[in-house]
Amino acid sequence: MRIWARLIGPRGAVWCEMVLDTGSSKTVVDERLLARMGYNLLEAQPIVIATASGRTEASIVTVRQLIALGMEATNLPVLAMPLWQSLGVDGLLGMDFLRRRNLFCNFGKGILLTLPFARNFLHRCQLVTHLFAAL
Amino acid sequence: MTERKPEPIEEIRKRFKDEWLLIKVTKHDKNGFPIEGILLLHTADREAVYEALEAAFKQGEQELLTCFAGPLVPEGWEVVLGAVVTL
């Protein structure tokens, strides 16, 4: 599932498409895009990544702002690594970003809904009305 | 390879199937999503789009859009993503 995301970098703002990836613990952005946006990858912290088929390496870059799915994250550490050329997205939205709200998918209707965590009983009732409409 | 006329982003995507696009955003919908822009580059080379993006920023552009006007992966392929950070 591809989702529009807005990234802010030292040189400006970029809208790009990212994949919703609940199997990824961290959000990933193509390292070439981050470099062209003005982020300094040479000073980024290297890190080891475990994938389903083995291990690889990436760097951690703190993105000034990432907006997607109605959520906004500032100074978000993301994994900078090269994404495969044939993968038609610029990044993966991982659990570090997604867990900021509740996420509901209705695959039958093609609805993806994010809702804030309930603050109290009344708020929970309000949220249920949104959920009901998406069922 | 360049055009200088604002047009709906979805129409640009339909016209340049299976290419990477770089678009200067000129209009948003009520939710803030880009809906119209000026096509700056279309190419099969993703790196070329990133290069052009940097050049556009250096020329003063402030809001750009990049996307692939094709499927997530080539037809017939399946996708397995996911990555776990080990400290």
Backbone of each chain as ProteinMPNN parsed JSONL, in Angstrom:
{"seq_chain_A": "MRIWARLIGPRGAVWCEMVLDTGSSKTVVDERLLARMGYNLLEAQPIVIATASGRTEASIVTVRQLIALGMEATNLPVLAMPLWQSLGVDGLLGMDFLRRRNLFCNFGKGILLTLPFARNFLHRCQLVTHLFAAL", "coords_chain_A": {"N_chain_A": [[0.844, -1.191, 0.0], [0.769, 2.049, -1.036], [1.613, 5.294, 0.099], [1.22, 8.803, 0.334], [3.815, 10.915, 1.41], [5.312, 13.626, 3.145], [8.384, 15.053, 3.208], [10.681, 17.024, 4.999], [13.617, 18.728, 4.317], [17.021, 20.018, 4.551], [17.202, 21.514, 2.202], [14.629, 21.893, 1.268], [11.131, 20.947, 0.738], [9.846, 17.698, 0.066], [7.497, 15.773, -1.587], [6.746, 12.391, -1.516], [6.273, 8.906, -2.317], [5.547, 6.327, -0.053], [5.798, 3.026, 1.333], [3.522, 1.316, 3.381], [4.703, -0.409, 6.064], [4.404, -2.68, 8.274], [6.091, -4.584, 9.168], [8.527, -3.509, 9.519], [10.704, -2.144, 11.835], [11.695, 0.372, 11.882], [11.353, 3.517, 10.143], [12.183, 3.883, 6.735], [14.157, 5.628, 4.386], [15.146, 6.303, 1.089], [18.596, 6.521, 0.664], [19.847, 8.06, -1.275], [17.968, 9.97, -1.968], [17.75, 11.36, 0.458], [20.33, 12.427, 0.628], [20.36, 14.143, -1.596], [18.486, 15.922, -0.747], [19.862, 17.37, 1.003], [20.77, 16.326, 3.382], [23.404, 15.207, 5.5], [25.046, 12.445, 4.931], [27.488, 11.416, 5.449], [28.188, 11.903, 8.028], [26.405, 10.403, 9.364], [25.123, 7.998, 11.7], [26.254, 4.672, 11.531], [24.516, 1.52, 11.22], [23.388, -1.795, 11.974], [21.2, -3.86, 10.123], [18.604, -6.184, 10.372], [17.127, -8.334, 8.109], [14.537, -10.271, 6.482], [15.948, -12.069, 5.007], [18.562, -11.941, 5.75], [21.412, -9.977, 6.847], [22.13, -6.465, 6.726], [23.526, -3.199, 6.134], [22.969, 0.154, 7.275], [22.401, 3.708, 7.619], [21.698, 6.058, 10.234], [19.64, 8.773, 9.979], [18.49, 11.883, 11.023], [15.455, 13.078, 10.271], [14.062, 16.193, 9.551], [11.281, 16.739, 9.424], [8.457, 14.651, 9.014], [5.537, 13.98, 7.364], [2.625, 12.119, 7.173], [-0.293, 10.152, 6.547], [-1.938, 11.8, 8.059], [-0.451, 12.272, 10.27], [2.257, 13.771, 12.048], [5.704, 13.938, 12.368], [8.486, 15.207, 14.013], [11.975, 15.752, 13.782], [12.71, 13.021, 13.308], [14.373, 9.988, 13.634], [15.501, 8.136, 10.936], [16.075, 5.233, 8.864], [18.629, 5.344, 6.564], [19.129, 4.059, 3.522], [20.009, 2.338, 0.477], [17.329, 1.909, -1.729], [15.923, -0.633, -3.675], [16.069, -0.303, -7.194], [13.852, -1.098, -8.75], [11.763, -1.03, -7.009], [8.983, 0.794, -6.586], [8.903, 3.11, -4.862], [9.924, 5.675, -2.501], [10.498, 5.156, 0.084], [9.889, 3.423, 3.245], [7.25, 3.238, 5.498], [7.634, 2.727, 8.759], [7.148, 0.973, 11.942], [7.956, 2.72, 13.967], [6.951, 5.152, 13.225], [4.268, 4.569, 12.666], [3.144, 3.693, 15.064], [2.32, 5.864, 16.429], [-0.329, 6.429, 16.299], [-3.574, 4.786, 16.325], [-4.226, 2.283, 13.903], [-6.295, 1.385, 11.265], [-7.391, -0.906, 8.87], [-9.47, -1.382, 6.12], [-9.648, -3.6, 3.901], [-11.461, -4.498, 2.05], [-13.008, -2.281, 1.344], [-11.066, -0.557, 0.691], [-10.097, 1.275, 2.564], [-8.081, 3.172, 4.677], [-7.454, 4.021, 7.89], [-6.434, 6.286, 10.331], [-6.429, 6.84, 13.758], [-6.428, 8.867, 16.71], [-5.167, 7.916, 19.979], [-7.52, 6.968, 22.462], [-8.588, 9.384, 24.8], [-10.366, 9.494, 26.9], [-13.543, 8.231, 28.097], [-15.643, 9.511, 26.659], [-14.273, 10.506, 24.468], [-13.491, 8.109, 23.363], [-15.96, 7.132, 22.511], [-16.501, 8.977, 20.494], [-14.497, 8.321, 18.694], [-15.276, 5.793, 17.956], [-17.399, 6.26, 16.276], [-16.167, 7.129, 13.971], [-14.805, 4.814, 13.32], [-16.928, 3.076, 12.875], [-18.029, 4.079, 10.555], [-16.126, 3.329, 8.793], [-16.287, 0.641, 8.571]], "CA_chain_A": [[0.0, 0.0, 0.0], [1.594, 3.259, -1.153], [1.042, 6.449, 0.796], [1.957, 10.055, 0.152], [4.512, 11.432, 2.594], [6.016, 14.899, 2.908], [9.635, 15.128, 3.953], [11.361, 18.322, 5.013], [15.071, 18.614, 4.401], [17.722, 21.301, 4.586], [17.021, 22.296, 0.973], [13.227, 22.125, 0.948], [10.152, 19.893, 1.016], [9.641, 16.725, -1.002], [6.433, 14.784, -1.499], [7.148, 11.134, -2.14], [5.409, 7.797, -1.929], [6.172, 5.342, 0.823], [5.003, 1.82, 1.567], [3.189, 0.993, 4.766], [5.432, -1.648, 6.344], [4.313, -2.993, 9.701], [7.174, -5.503, 9.494], [9.754, -2.757, 9.699], [10.7, -1.453, 13.129], [12.046, 1.773, 11.661], [11.036, 4.101, 8.849], [13.322, 3.853, 5.823], [14.101, 6.551, 3.249], [16.268, 6.069, 0.176], [19.716, 7.37, 1.064], [20.176, 9.011, -2.343], [17.028, 11.079, -1.843], [18.125, 12.165, 1.626], [21.552, 13.182, 0.299], [20.005, 15.228, -2.525], [17.709, 16.914, 0.004], [20.792, 18.164, 1.792], [21.21, 15.67, 4.618], [24.794, 14.775, 5.462], [25.117, 11.015, 5.252], [28.846, 11.06, 5.863], [28.265, 11.986, 9.493], [25.307, 9.622, 9.939], [25.532, 6.832, 12.495], [25.996, 3.389, 10.862], [23.751, 0.582, 12.041], [23.148, -3.093, 11.33], [19.779, -4.125, 9.906], [18.228, -7.571, 10.128], [15.992, -8.493, 7.204], [14.059, -11.65, 6.458], [16.881, -12.951, 4.308], [19.947, -11.746, 6.163], [21.725, -8.692, 7.471], [22.719, -5.458, 5.869], [23.902, -2.017, 6.905], [22.319, 1.407, 6.912], [22.795, 4.817, 8.487], [20.565, 6.734, 10.857], [19.577, 10.207, 9.681], [17.337, 12.506, 11.669], [14.686, 13.881, 9.323], [13.479, 17.352, 10.245], [9.833, 16.548, 9.572], [7.804, 13.677, 8.137], [4.085, 14.025, 7.492], [1.928, 11.081, 6.405], [-1.466, 9.579, 7.209], [-2.47, 12.747, 9.022], [0.456, 12.356, 11.425], [3.447, 14.592, 11.824], [6.819, 13.634, 13.257], [9.614, 16.113, 13.836], [13.265, 15.182, 14.188], [12.506, 11.566, 13.339], [15.5, 9.202, 13.119], [15.084, 7.142, 9.938], [17.161, 4.472, 8.265], [19.005, 5.75, 5.214], [19.746, 2.942, 2.812], [19.571, 2.339, -0.925], [16.191, 1.056, -2.048], [16.057, -1.292, -4.978], [15.593, 0.551, -8.283], [12.545, -1.507, -9.26], [10.727, -0.79, -6.01], [8.488, 2.099, -7.014], [8.669, 4.046, -3.765], [11.138, 6.299, -1.973], [10.724, 4.8, 1.475], [8.962, 2.538, 3.945], [6.759, 3.791, 6.767], [7.77, 1.658, 9.737], [6.378, 1.011, 13.183], [8.312, 3.881, 14.789], [6.035, 6.221, 12.841], [2.874, 4.121, 12.688], [2.613, 3.456, 16.406], [1.892, 7.128, 17.035], [-1.788, 6.431, 16.35], [-4.147, 3.497, 15.965], [-4.316, 2.13, 12.459], [-7.331, 0.434, 10.868], [-7.456, -1.149, 7.43], [-10.594, -2.119, 5.561], [-9.153, -3.926, 2.568], [-12.601, -4.655, 1.15], [-13.434, -0.97, 0.861], [-9.901, 0.264, 0.368], [-10.02, 2.379, 3.522], [-7.017, 3.156, 5.679], [-7.874, 5.041, 8.845], [-5.628, 6.431, 11.544], [-7.172, 7.549, 14.805], [-5.622, 9.078, 17.915], [-5.51, 7.073, 21.123], [-8.631, 7.536, 23.228], [-8.166, 10.086, 26.023], [-11.338, 9.197, 27.944], [-14.691, 7.476, 27.601], [-16.347, 10.285, 25.632], [-13.418, 10.524, 23.285], [-13.565, 6.766, 22.777], [-17.244, 7.063, 21.797], [-16.353, 9.756, 19.257], [-13.648, 7.573, 17.768], [-16.037, 4.643, 17.465], [-18.239, 6.69, 15.145], [-15.29, 7.109, 12.789], [-14.543, 3.416, 12.996], [-18.155, 2.483, 12.361], [-18.183, 4.518, 9.167], [-15.112, 2.682, 7.959], [-16.495, -0.814, 8.554]], "C_chain_A": [[0.884, 1.247, 0.0], [0.856, 4.469, -0.599], [1.886, 7.676, 0.517], [2.576, 10.491, 1.479], [5.229, 12.722, 2.201], [7.226, 14.962, 3.826], [10.186, 16.542, 3.879], [12.851, 18.083, 5.175], [15.712, 19.978, 4.42], [17.47, 22.162, 3.354], [15.565, 22.566, 0.616], [12.36, 20.926, 1.272], [9.983, 18.988, -0.198], [8.452, 15.838, -0.661], [6.926, 13.524, -2.176], [6.17, 10.052, -1.69], [6.203, 6.798, -1.097], [5.223, 4.157, 0.998], [4.752, 1.664, 3.055], [3.811, -0.361, 5.091], [5.419, -1.936, 7.842], [5.38, -4.007, 10.129], [8.503, -4.81, 9.728], [9.694, -1.981, 11.012], [11.015, 0.034, 12.968], [11.583, 2.218, 10.271], [12.314, 4.177, 8.013], [13.105, 4.881, 4.715], [15.335, 6.295, 2.393], [17.39, 7.055, 0.476], [20.091, 8.395, -0.001], [19.234, 10.208, -2.307], [17.416, 11.985, -0.675], [19.352, 13.025, 1.323], [21.228, 14.365, -0.601], [19.159, 16.303, -1.835], [18.591, 17.745, 0.926], [21.226, 17.549, 3.098], [22.637, 15.142, 4.442], [24.889, 13.316, 5.902], [26.494, 10.592, 5.735], [28.983, 11.068, 7.383], [27.178, 11.16, 10.18], [25.837, 8.386, 10.65], [25.235, 5.54, 11.73], [25.273, 2.425, 11.796], [23.522, -0.7, 11.254], [21.65, -3.357, 11.261], [19.573, -5.62, 9.68], [17.018, -7.596, 9.208], [15.577, -9.964, 7.208], [15.092, -12.592, 5.848], [18.34, -12.742, 4.721], [20.157, -10.404, 6.818], [22.322, -7.749, 6.449], [23.045, -4.25, 6.742], [23.179, -0.786, 6.382], [22.9, 2.502, 7.802], [21.542, 5.414, 9.099], [20.68, 8.232, 10.6], [18.337, 10.773, 10.361], [16.656, 13.462, 10.687], [13.965, 15.0, 10.078], [11.98, 17.193, 10.467], [9.342, 15.517, 8.558], [6.312, 13.74, 8.421], [3.487, 12.949, 6.595], [0.749, 10.596, 7.224], [-2.049, 10.506, 8.27], [-1.627, 12.898, 10.267], [1.692, 13.159, 11.051], [4.508, 14.21, 12.846], [7.941, 14.615, 12.97], [10.865, 15.464, 14.422], [13.175, 13.66, 14.361], [13.752, 10.852, 12.811], [14.989, 8.134, 12.149], [16.318, 6.388, 9.447], [17.402, 4.987, 6.858], [19.72, 4.581, 4.562], [19.258, 2.95, 1.378], [18.387, 1.405, -1.114], [16.365, 0.552, -3.48], [15.387, -0.451, -6.064], [14.168, 0.199, -8.733], [11.424, -1.388, -8.237], [10.239, 0.642, -6.203], [8.094, 3.044, -5.896], [10.009, 4.602, -3.284], [11.392, 5.93, -0.519], [9.67, 3.849, 2.015], [8.542, 3.212, 5.246], [6.737, 2.665, 7.797], [7.004, 1.906, 11.015], [6.738, 2.205, 14.072], [7.425, 5.072, 14.472], [4.576, 5.802, 13.054], [2.302, 3.993, 14.092], [2.216, 4.756, 17.115], [0.37, 7.26, 17.093], [-2.264, 4.999, 16.14], [-4.365, 3.462, 14.466], [-5.348, 1.054, 12.13], [-7.36, 0.321, 9.35], [-8.749, -1.883, 7.108], [-10.217, -2.409, 4.116], [-10.285, -4.055, 1.568], [-13.032, -3.34, 0.54], [-12.26, -0.073, 0.47], [-9.762, 1.463, 1.283], [-8.872, 2.147, 4.493], [-7.285, 4.322, 6.62], [-6.894, 5.092, 10.003], [-6.424, 7.273, 12.528], [-6.275, 7.751, 16.014], [-6.038, 8.098, 19.015], [-6.594, 7.762, 21.943], [-8.13, 8.164, 24.538], [-9.077, 9.749, 27.199], [-12.535, 8.499, 27.298], [-15.411, 8.217, 26.472], [-15.564, 10.314, 24.329], [-13.473, 9.179, 22.569], [-14.867, 6.608, 21.981], [-17.164, 7.822, 20.469], [-15.544, 8.975, 18.224], [-14.397, 6.395, 17.161], [-16.908, 5.044, 16.273], [-17.408, 6.716, 13.851], [-15.042, 5.68, 12.329], [-15.764, 2.781, 12.339], [-18.336, 2.833, 10.886], [-17.22, 3.797, 8.239], [-15.32, 1.173, 7.854], [-17.345, -1.237, 7.365]], "O_chain_A": [[1.655, 1.467, 0.934], [-0.346, 4.642, -0.799], [3.114, 7.602, 0.467], [1.934, 10.438, 2.529], [5.689, 12.876, 1.069], [7.105, 14.929, 5.051], [10.16, 17.176, 2.824], [13.288, 17.338, 6.052], [15.021, 20.992, 4.317], [17.514, 23.389, 3.433], [15.293, 23.391, -0.256], [12.778, 20.009, 1.978], [9.978, 19.45, -1.339], [8.4, 15.23, 0.408], [7.462, 13.576, -3.282], [5.35, 10.265, -0.797], [7.354, 6.475, -1.392], [4.009, 4.279, 0.831], [5.647, 1.852, 3.878], [3.477, -1.36, 4.453], [6.3, -1.498, 8.581], [5.551, -4.258, 11.322], [9.49, -5.449, 10.092], [8.737, -1.248, 11.264], [10.648, 0.851, 13.812], [11.442, 1.408, 9.355], [13.387, 4.495, 8.525], [12.007, 4.993, 4.17], [16.432, 6.095, 2.913], [17.171, 8.264, 0.537], [20.593, 9.472, 0.321], [19.649, 11.334, -2.583], [17.413, 13.21, -0.795], [19.414, 14.193, 1.705], [21.751, 15.462, -0.404], [19.118, 17.45, -2.28], [18.131, 18.701, 1.551], [21.972, 18.169, 3.856], [23.015, 14.689, 3.361], [24.822, 13.003, 7.09], [26.649, 9.539, 6.354], [29.792, 10.333, 7.949], [27.034, 11.197, 11.402], [26.853, 7.807, 10.264], [24.096, 5.32, 11.318], [25.407, 2.512, 13.016], [23.47, -0.689, 10.024], [20.921, -3.109, 12.222], [20.285, -6.241, 8.891], [16.003, -6.959, 9.489], [16.204, -10.793, 7.868], [15.099, -13.785, 6.149], [19.247, -13.305, 4.108], [19.212, -9.769, 7.287], [22.927, -8.16, 5.458], [22.856, -4.288, 7.958], [22.827, -0.701, 5.206], [23.776, 2.25, 8.628], [20.45, 5.289, 8.544], [21.674, 8.869, 10.951], [17.256, 10.191, 10.273], [17.201, 14.505, 10.325], [13.342, 14.766, 11.114], [11.469, 17.472, 11.551], [9.758, 15.515, 7.4], [5.874, 13.577, 9.56], [3.801, 12.874, 5.407], [0.786, 10.625, 8.454], [-2.596, 10.04, 9.27], [-2.029, 13.57, 11.217], [2.103, 13.208, 9.891], [4.237, 14.165, 14.046], [8.306, 14.829, 11.814], [10.812, 14.735, 15.412], [13.515, 13.106, 15.407], [14.151, 11.077, 11.669], [14.138, 7.321, 12.51], [17.449, 6.85, 9.597], [16.475, 5.057, 6.051], [20.791, 4.169, 5.006], [18.201, 3.51, 1.088], [18.434, 0.244, -0.707], [16.888, 1.244, -4.353], [14.278, 0.051, -5.877], [13.377, 1.085, -9.057], [10.26, -1.621, -8.563], [10.996, 1.593, -6.007], [7.06, 3.707, -5.976], [11.075, 4.08, -3.611], [12.398, 6.347, 0.055], [8.697, 3.517, 1.339], [9.383, 3.698, 6.002], [5.912, 1.755, 7.71], [6.305, 2.909, 11.159], [5.901, 2.657, 14.854], [7.17, 5.909, 15.338], [3.761, 6.576, 13.554], [1.099, 4.167, 14.289], [1.82, 4.732, 18.28], [-0.162, 8.087, 17.833], [-1.475, 4.11, 15.821], [-4.652, 4.482, 13.841], [-5.282, -0.057, 12.655], [-7.354, 1.326, 8.639], [-9.082, -2.883, 7.744], [-10.43, -1.587, 3.224], [-10.113, -3.764, 0.384], [-13.382, -3.28, -0.638], [-12.453, 1.038, -0.023], [-9.36, 2.542, 0.847], [-8.72, 1.062, 5.055], [-7.336, 5.475, 6.191], [-6.562, 4.062, 10.589], [-7.016, 8.289, 12.164], [-5.444, 6.894, 16.314], [-7.128, 7.528, 18.974], [-6.589, 8.983, 22.099], [-7.355, 7.557, 25.278], [-8.635, 9.719, 28.347], [-12.53, 8.215, 26.101], [-15.748, 7.62, 25.449], [-16.121, 10.167, 23.241], [-13.499, 9.113, 21.34], [-14.868, 6.017, 20.902], [-17.689, 7.369, 19.452], [-15.868, 8.972, 17.037], [-14.184, 6.04, 16.002], [-17.124, 4.243, 15.364], [-17.899, 6.365, 12.778], [-15.064, 5.371, 11.137], [-15.641, 2.038, 11.364], [-18.74, 1.997, 10.078], [-17.474, 3.672, 7.041], [-14.596, 0.501, 7.119], [-17.62, -2.425, 7.194]]}, "seq_chain_B": "MTERKPEPIEEIRKRFKDEWLLIKVTKHDKNGFPIEGILLLHTADREAVYEALEAAFKQGEQELLTCFAGPLVPEGWEVVLGAVVTL", "coords_chain_B": {"N_chain_B": [[12.679, 16.744, -22.688], [11.381, 18.169, -20.75], [8.595, 20.042, -19.483], [6.547, 22.945, -19.1], [4.058, 23.52, -17.875], [1.384, 23.89, -15.63], [-0.468, 21.1, -14.476], [-2.913, 18.536, -13.683], [-1.689, 16.226, -11.297], [-2.31, 13.517, -11.375], [-2.924, 13.16, -14.06], [-0.479, 13.563, -15.251], [0.869, 11.361, -14.276], [-0.515, 9.316, -15.563], [0.234, 9.759, -18.168], [2.931, 9.249, -18.324], [3.65, 6.478, -17.918], [5.25, 3.991, -15.952], [7.551, 5.443, -15.493], [9.898, 7.46, -13.648], [9.067, 10.442, -11.983], [9.554, 13.958, -11.659], [8.178, 16.647, -10.108], [7.14, 19.983, -9.838], [5.335, 21.279, -7.247], [2.263, 22.943, -7.485], [-0.302, 23.299, -6.593], [-2.597, 22.422, -3.963], [-4.902, 20.075, -2.426], [-7.847, 20.327, -0.271], [-7.008, 19.006, 1.958], [-4.346, 19.342, 1.968], [-2.819, 17.81, 0.282], [-0.79, 17.34, -2.624], [-2.067, 18.27, -5.786], [-1.757, 19.383, -8.248], [0.732, 20.283, -10.617], [3.944, 21.213, -12.076], [5.576, 19.494, -14.528], [8.875, 18.559, -14.232], [10.784, 16.672, -14.877], [10.865, 13.522, -16.536], [11.75, 10.195, -16.442], [13.333, 6.978, -16.826], [15.236, 6.507, -15.021], [15.876, 6.453, -11.733], [17.867, 7.7, -10.162], [18.518, 9.888, -11.707], [16.304, 11.489, -11.362], [16.585, 12.177, -8.673], [18.943, 13.654, -8.822], [18.09, 15.794, -10.396], [16.244, 16.847, -8.672], [17.823, 17.891, -6.602], [19.139, 19.869, -8.068], [16.968, 21.478, -8.74], [16.171, 22.426, -6.245], [18.416, 23.965, -5.674], [18.041, 25.93, -7.49], [16.076, 27.364, -6.368], [13.539, 26.27, -5.972], [10.983, 25.146, -3.714], [9.137, 23.234, -2.98], [8.762, 20.063, -3.975], [7.868, 17.112, -5.871], [8.243, 13.662, -6.039], [7.771, 10.629, -7.763], [6.922, 7.249, -8.751], [5.484, 6.307, -11.712], [4.124, 3.809, -11.964], [3.669, 0.292, -11.21], [4.135, -0.968, -7.826], [6.026, -3.014, -7.731], [7.551, -4.828, -10.476], [5.265, -6.435, -12.767], [4.04, -9.618, -11.842], [5.861, -10.086, -9.897], [6.435, -10.57, -6.384], [6.205, -9.022, -3.098], [8.367, -8.691, -0.365], [8.989, -7.087, 2.476], [10.238, -5.252, 5.249], [12.261, -4.69, 8.067], [14.518, -4.955, 10.749], [16.02, -3.204, 13.325], [19.173, -3.749, 14.706], [20.911, -3.201, 17.615]], "CA_chain_B": [[12.141, 15.974, -21.567], [10.772, 19.028, -19.754], [7.433, 20.818, -19.868], [6.428, 24.028, -18.133], [2.664, 23.9, -17.748], [0.735, 23.182, -14.512], [-1.528, 20.163, -14.849], [-3.19, 17.601, -12.592], [-0.622, 15.245, -11.108], [-2.774, 12.199, -11.824], [-2.823, 13.1, -15.527], [0.947, 13.391, -15.572], [1.207, 9.962, -13.986], [-1.088, 8.453, -16.605], [0.928, 9.995, -19.441], [4.313, 8.739, -18.302], [3.605, 5.192, -17.212], [6.501, 3.268, -15.694], [8.702, 6.343, -15.412], [10.037, 8.281, -12.456], [8.682, 11.817, -12.284], [9.859, 15.051, -10.738], [7.13, 17.642, -10.334], [7.069, 21.15, -8.955], [3.956, 21.344, -6.764], [1.686, 24.291, -7.62], [-1.636, 23.382, -5.985], [-2.929, 21.342, -3.013], [-6.328, 19.937, -2.137], [-8.228, 20.903, 1.024], [-6.267, 18.295, 3.004], [-2.926, 19.664, 1.852], [-2.11, 16.917, -0.634], [-0.543, 17.966, -3.932], [-2.96, 17.798, -6.855], [-1.393, 19.974, -9.53], [2.136, 20.676, -10.631], [4.659, 21.372, -13.344], [6.517, 18.39, -14.731], [10.254, 19.001, -14.458], [11.558, 15.591, -15.499], [10.372, 12.143, -16.525], [12.854, 9.336, -16.871], [13.329, 5.636, -16.241], [16.366, 6.456, -14.093], [15.526, 7.078, -10.457], [18.951, 8.567, -9.713], [18.434, 11.136, -12.479], [15.27, 12.302, -10.716], [17.161, 12.739, -7.45], [19.898, 14.691, -9.238], [17.31, 16.96, -10.844], [15.626, 17.394, -7.465], [18.829, 18.728, -5.95], [19.356, 21.049, -8.922], [15.788, 22.347, -8.633], [16.268, 23.116, -4.953], [19.466, 24.978, -5.764], [17.513, 27.031, -8.301], [15.109, 28.113, -5.585], [12.269, 25.579, -5.733], [10.856, 24.817, -2.293], [8.269, 22.078, -2.761], [8.827, 19.179, -5.136], [7.225, 15.8, -5.706], [8.822, 12.584, -6.836], [6.99, 9.393, -7.677], [7.05, 6.317, -9.861], [4.163, 6.17, -12.335], [3.947, 2.411, -12.328], [3.356, -0.563, -10.056], [5.126, -1.008, -6.738], [7.082, -3.889, -8.265], [7.157, -5.294, -11.812], [4.174, -7.407, -12.802], [4.467, -11.001, -11.643], [6.742, -10.155, -8.733], [5.82, -10.397, -5.073], [6.984, -8.108, -2.255], [8.64, -9.01, 1.04], [9.755, -5.981, 3.027], [10.489, -5.459, 6.684], [13.637, -4.592, 8.538], [14.596, -4.784, 12.185], [17.298, -2.618, 13.687], [19.89, -4.375, 15.822], [21.824, -2.209, 18.196]], "C_chain_B": [[11.43, 16.862, -20.55], [9.57, 19.774, -20.329], [7.21, 21.845, -18.786], [4.983, 24.464, -17.941], [2.022, 23.166, -16.569], [-0.387, 22.274, -15.004], [-1.758, 19.193, -13.692], [-2.123, 16.506, -12.507], [-1.055, 13.856, -11.585], [-2.701, 12.067, -13.342], [-1.382, 12.925, -15.969], [1.338, 11.931, -15.373], [0.686, 9.022, -15.069], [-0.287, 8.565, -17.904], [2.311, 9.364, -19.48], [4.399, 7.458, -17.493], [4.985, 4.557, -17.12], [7.739, 4.155, -15.76], [8.713, 7.033, -14.042], [9.78, 9.737, -12.841], [9.215, 12.772, -11.214], [8.933, 16.199, -11.086], [7.266, 18.775, -9.33], [5.608, 21.326, -8.54], [3.438, 22.784, -6.854], [0.322, 24.43, -6.939], [-1.882, 22.172, -5.09], [-4.449, 21.231, -2.889], [-6.606, 20.451, -0.721], [-7.512, 20.222, 2.191], [-4.763, 18.532, 2.927], [-2.139, 18.763, 0.925], [-1.915, 17.587, -1.994], [-1.463, 17.4, -4.998], [-2.573, 18.344, -8.224], [0.071, 20.399, -9.485], [2.686, 20.819, -12.031], [5.678, 20.249, -13.459], [7.904, 18.949, -15.041], [11.077, 17.935, -15.164], [10.765, 14.293, -15.461], [11.445, 11.262, -17.126], [12.7, 7.959, -16.24], [14.381, 5.502, -15.14], [16.042, 7.21, -12.795], [16.599, 8.067, -9.99], [18.914, 9.915, -10.435], [17.382, 12.073, -11.881], [15.819, 12.952, -9.448], [18.167, 13.849, -7.77], [19.16, 15.969, -9.618], [16.627, 17.64, -9.663], [16.597, 18.332, -6.746], [19.056, 20.015, -6.751], [18.191, 22.026, -8.808], [15.785, 23.11, -7.312], [17.29, 24.248, -5.024], [19.039, 26.168, -6.61], [16.379, 27.774, -7.593], [13.764, 27.458, -5.376], [12.195, 25.152, -4.271], [9.995, 23.598, -2.019], [8.201, 21.254, -4.042], [8.144, 17.857, -4.819], [7.958, 14.804, -6.591], [7.97, 11.334, -6.667], [7.294, 8.524, -8.885], [5.661, 6.073, -10.421], [3.952, 4.748, -12.842], [3.653, 1.595, -11.091], [4.468, -0.528, -9.019], [6.32, -1.883, -7.125], [6.624, -4.352, -9.65], [6.096, -6.384, -11.734], [4.725, -8.829, -12.663], [5.392, -11.186, -10.454], [5.909, -10.047, -7.459], [6.748, -9.543, -4.208], [7.152, -8.679, -0.851], [9.52, -7.896, 1.575], [10.068, -6.284, 4.485], [11.963, -5.409, 7.013], [13.615, -4.339, 10.04], [15.987, -4.244, 12.524], [17.916, -3.403, 14.838], [20.926, -3.407, 16.342], [23.172, -2.821, 18.54]], "O_chain_B": [[10.914, 16.342, -19.561], [9.538, 20.097, -21.516], [7.643, 21.641, -17.651], [4.709, 25.661, -17.854], [2.101, 21.939, -16.503], [-1.17, 22.667, -15.868], [-0.9, 19.045, -12.822], [-1.714, 15.939, -13.52], [-0.248, 13.109, -12.138], [-2.444, 10.979, -13.857], [-1.098, 12.225, -16.941], [2.044, 11.345, -16.193], [1.354, 8.059, -15.446], [-0.148, 7.591, -18.645], [2.801, 8.989, -20.546], [5.133, 7.374, -16.509], [5.772, 4.581, -18.066], [8.838, 3.682, -16.048], [7.683, 7.167, -13.381], [10.221, 10.2, -13.892], [9.309, 12.431, -10.034], [8.908, 16.668, -12.224], [7.479, 18.554, -8.138], [4.74, 21.503, -9.394], [4.076, 23.718, -6.37], [-0.157, 25.544, -6.73], [-1.452, 21.059, -5.389], [-5.183, 22.168, -3.205], [-5.703, 20.953, -0.052], [-7.417, 20.785, 3.281], [-3.999, 17.988, 3.725], [-0.926, 18.922, 0.787], [-2.788, 18.322, -2.456], [-1.622, 16.184, -5.103], [-3.016, 17.823, -9.248], [0.578, 20.82, -8.445], [2.001, 20.583, -13.025], [6.534, 20.079, -12.591], [8.082, 19.713, -15.989], [11.964, 18.253, -15.956], [10.081, 13.999, -14.481], [11.982, 11.556, -18.194], [12.011, 7.805, -15.232], [14.412, 4.506, -14.417], [15.951, 8.438, -12.775], [16.279, 9.142, -9.483], [19.237, 10.951, -9.853], [17.546, 13.293, -11.891], [15.558, 14.124, -9.178], [18.23, 14.86, -7.069], [19.542, 17.07, -9.224], [16.452, 18.858, -9.654], [16.225, 19.432, -6.336], [19.153, 21.104, -6.185], [18.386, 23.241, -8.782], [15.44, 24.291, -7.266], [17.064, 25.341, -4.506], [19.582, 27.265, -6.483], [15.792, 28.701, -8.151], [12.915, 28.013, -4.678], [13.215, 24.834, -3.658], [10.099, 22.99, -0.954], [7.656, 21.693, -5.055], [7.881, 17.53, -3.662], [8.253, 15.084, -7.752], [7.508, 11.023, -5.569], [7.838, 8.98, -9.89], [4.757, 5.675, -9.687], [3.639, 4.531, -14.012], [3.41, 2.158, -10.024], [5.592, -0.113, -9.302], [7.472, -1.53, -6.875], [5.437, -4.277, -9.964], [6.034, -7.149, -10.772], [5.729, -9.191, -13.277], [5.674, -12.314, -10.049], [4.809, -9.494, -7.469], [7.922, -9.361, -4.532], [6.178, -9.099, -0.227], [10.677, -7.771, 1.172], [10.149, -7.444, 4.889], [12.796, -6.005, 6.331], [12.776, -3.587, 10.535], [16.999, -4.77, 12.06], [17.246, -3.687, 15.831], [21.723, -2.861, 15.579], [24.057, -2.125, 19.038]]}, "name": "protein", "num_of_chains": 2, "seq": "MRIWARLIGPRGAVWCEMVLDTGSSKTVVDERLLARMGYNLLEAQPIVIATASGRTEASIVTVRQLIALGMEATNLPVLAMPLWQSLGVDGLLGMDFLRRRNLFCNFGKGILLTLPFARNFLHRCQLVTHLFAALMTERKPEPIEEIRKRFKDEWLLIKVTKHDKNGFPIEGILLLHTADREAVYEALEAAFKQGEQELLTCFAGPLVPEGWEVVLGAVVTL"}
